[in-house]
Amino acid sequence: IPAIEAVRDGTIKFIPDNQAKKYFNWMENIHDWCISRQLWWGHRIPAFYCDKCGKMIVSKDDEKICPDCGAELRQEEDVLDTWFSSALWPFSTLGWPENTEELKHFYPTSTMVTGYDIIFFWVIRMVFSAYEHTDKSPFHTVFIHGLVRDSQGRKMSKSLGNGIDPLEIIDQYGADALR
């Protein structure tokens, strides 16, 4: 599997190198995950349903009519999860699938900087998506940094509601506190 071999053979290096263990753990013991979300935006799932005969079609094309019974098809309403879309970032922002000058010049990138908590969600998906779509690694180095935590040691997150409002920081300490 190219995404595993790239880290094993040093094409992609983790800093610190012990974070590669998390990468291998996920890649070598991968499980199914939910790829869809009930969001208002995102990449639409290319599945089309016929309510008349029950046929389901998965297609790159925007299907309109059921080939079995001629009834109108409806497209799946869920979208692919955020991490699916984010996994395409290293090459899609450079004009892929066209072989643009930007893609030739800037791809692959050099360093991906992120927290250890999203090695599975983002790093792995960028790597296997890049190899699938471009036959290249998306970057050469993954630099893993620590996480900002609250007074109870929990990582700050929207779902926990324990983040810091930047406007409160500015009001209390001035704009220099955010620099």
VEXDREN-2710 file (C-alpha; in Angstrom, 1 decimal):
% VEXDREN-2710
k/r/px/py/pz
1/ILE/0.0/0.0/0.0
2/PRO/1.7/3.2/-1.1
3/ALA/0.5/5.3/1.9
4/ILE/2.1/2.8/4.3
5/GLU/5.3/2.4/2.2
6/ALA/5.8/6.1/1.9
7/VAL/6.3/6.4/5.7
8/ARG/8.2/3.2/6.0
9/ASP/10.7/4.0/3.3
10/GLY/11.2/7.7/4.5
11/THR/9.4/9.4/1.6
12/ILE/7.3/11.0/4.4
13/LYS/8.9/11.7/7.7
14/PHE/7.2/12.4/11.0
15/ILE/8.7/14.9/13.5
16/PRO/8.8/13.7/16.2
17/ASP/9.3/10.3/14.7
18/ASN/7.4/8.5/17.4
19/GLN/4.2/9.9/15.9
20/ALA/4.6/7.5/12.9
21/LYS/3.5/4.7/15.3
22/LYS/0.0/6.3/15.4
23/TYR/0.0/6.5/11.6
24/PHE/0.9/2.9/11.2
25/ASN/-1.6/1.8/13.9
26/TRP/-4.4/3.4/12.0
27/MET/-3.2/2.3/8.5
28/GLU/-2.5/-1.3/9.5
29/ASN/-5.7/-1.7/11.6
30/ILE/-8.1/0.4/9.6
31/HIS/-11.8/0.1/10.2
32/ASP/-14.8/1.4/8.3
33/TRP/-15.8/4.9/9.2
34/CYS/-18.8/7.0/8.4
35/ILE/-18.0/9.1/5.4
36/SER/-21.3/11.1/5.2
37/ARG/-22.7/13.9/7.2
38/GLN/-26.0/15.8/7.3
39/LEU/-24.5/19.1/6.4
40/TRP/-25.8/21.9/4.1
41/TRP/-22.5/22.0/2.2
42/GLY/-19.8/19.8/1.0
43/HIS/-19.1/17.3/-1.8
44/ARG/-22.3/15.6/-2.7
45/ILE/-22.3/11.8/-2.5
46/PRO/-22.7/10.6/-6.1
47/ALA/-25.4/8.1/-5.3
48/PHE/-28.8/8.3/-7.1
49/TYR/-32.0/6.5/-6.1
50/CYS/-35.1/5.5/-7.9
51/ASP/-38.1/5.7/-5.6
52/LYS/-40.2/3.7/-8.1
53/CYS/-38.2/0.5/-8.6
54/GLY/-35.6/0.8/-5.8
55/LYS/-32.5/0.9/-8.0
56/MET/-29.4/2.8/-6.7
57/ILE/-26.8/4.1/-9.1
58/VAL/-23.3/5.4/-8.2
59/SER/-21.9/7.6/-11.0
60/LYS/-19.5/10.4/-11.8
61/ASP/-22.3/11.8/-14.0
62/ASP/-25.3/13.7/-12.7
63/GLU/-27.9/10.9/-13.3
64/LYS/-31.5/12.1/-13.9
65/ILE/-33.5/9.0/-15.2
66/CYS/-33.5/5.5/-14.0
67/PRO/-32.2/3.1/-16.7
68/ASP/-34.5/0.3/-15.4
69/CYS/-37.9/2.0/-15.2
70/GLY/-37.5/5.5/-16.7
71/ALA/-38.5/7.3/-13.5
72/GLU/-36.8/10.4/-12.2
73/LEU/-33.9/9.8/-9.9
74/ARG/-33.1/11.7/-6.7
75/GLN/-29.5/12.3/-5.5
76/GLU/-28.4/11.3/-2.0
77/GLU/-28.8/14.3/0.3
78/ASP/-25.9/13.7/2.6
79/VAL/-22.4/15.0/1.8
80/LEU/-19.0/13.5/2.2
81/ASP/-17.5/14.4/5.6
82/THR/-15.2/17.4/6.0
83/TRP/-12.1/15.2/6.2
84/PHE/-12.8/13.8/2.7
85/SER/-12.9/17.4/1.3
86/SER/-9.8/18.4/3.3
87/ALA/-7.9/15.4/2.1
88/LEU/-8.0/16.8/-1.4
89/TRP/-6.5/20.1/-0.4
90/PRO/-2.8/19.5/-1.2
91/PHE/-3.5/19.1/-4.9
92/SER/-7.0/20.3/-5.6
93/THR/-6.0/23.9/-4.6
94/LEU/-3.4/23.8/-7.3
95/GLY/-5.8/23.1/-10.2
96/TRP/-6.0/19.3/-10.1
97/PRO/-7.2/17.3/-12.0
98/GLU/-5.7/19.6/-14.7
99/ASN/-1.9/19.5/-14.9
100/THR/-1.5/23.2/-14.2
101/GLU/1.7/25.1/-13.8
102/GLU/0.9/25.6/-10.1
103/LEU/0.5/21.9/-9.6
104/LYS/3.8/21.2/-11.4
105/HIS/5.7/23.9/-9.4
106/PHE/4.2/23.5/-5.9
107/TYR/3.2/19.8/-5.6
108/PRO/4.2/18.0/-3.6
109/THR/4.5/20.5/-0.8
110/SER/7.2/20.2/1.8
111/THR/5.8/20.2/5.4
112/MET/2.4/19.5/6.9
113/VAL/2.1/21.1/10.4
114/THR/-0.7/19.7/12.6
115/GLY/-1.7/18.3/15.9
116/TYR/-1.4/14.6/16.8
117/ASP/-5.1/14.4/17.3
118/ILE/-5.9/14.5/13.6
119/ILE/-3.3/12.1/12.2
120/PHE/-6.1/9.7/11.3
121/PHE/-8.7/12.3/10.3
122/TRP/-6.5/14.4/8.1
123/VAL/-2.9/13.3/7.5
124/ILE/-3.7/9.7/6.6
125/ARG/-6.5/10.7/4.3
126/MET/-4.4/13.3/2.6
127/VAL/-1.7/10.7/2.0
128/PHE/-3.9/7.9/0.6
129/SER/-6.0/10.4/-1.4
130/ALA/-2.8/11.9/-2.9
131/TYR/-1.4/8.6/-3.9
132/GLU/-4.8/7.5/-5.4
133/HIS/-5.2/10.7/-7.4
134/THR/-1.7/11.8/-8.2
135/ASP/0.6/8.8/-7.6
136/LYS/2.7/11.1/-5.4
137/SER/3.1/11.9/-1.7
138/PRO/1.4/15.2/-0.8
139/PHE/4.3/16.3/1.4
140/HIS/7.7/15.1/2.6
141/THR/7.4/16.0/6.3
142/VAL/4.6/15.9/8.9
143/PHE/5.5/18.2/11.8
144/ILE/3.3/17.3/14.9
145/HIS/2.8/20.0/17.5
146/GLY/1.1/20.0/20.9
147/LEU/-2.4/21.1/21.6
148/VAL/-3.6/24.0/23.6
149/ARG/-5.5/22.7/26.7
150/ASP/-7.9/24.2/29.2
151/SER/-7.3/24.3/33.0
152/GLN/-8.6/20.7/33.3
153/GLY/-6.2/19.4/30.8
154/ARG/-8.8/18.9/28.0
155/LYS/-8.1/20.0/24.5
156/MET/-9.9/23.1/23.6
157/SER/-12.8/22.4/21.2
158/LYS/-16.0/23.8/19.9
159/SER/-18.0/20.8/21.0
160/LEU/-16.8/21.1/24.6
161/GLY/-17.3/24.9/24.6
162/ASN/-14.0/25.5/26.3
163/GLY/-12.4/27.6/23.7
164/ILE/-11.2/31.1/24.1
165/ASP/-13.1/34.0/22.6
166/PRO/-10.5/36.2/20.9
167/LEU/-12.7/39.3/21.4
168/GLU/-12.6/38.8/25.2
169/ILE/-8.8/38.6/25.1
170/ILE/-8.7/41.8/23.1
171/ASP/-11.1/43.5/25.5
172/GLN/-9.2/42.4/28.5
173/TYR/-5.5/42.5/27.4
174/GLY/-5.5/44.4/24.0
175/ALA/-4.7/43.2/20.5
176/ASP/-1.0/42.6/21.3
177/ALA/-2.1/39.5/23.4
178/LEU/-3.1/37.7/20.2
179/ARG/0.1/38.4/18.3
END
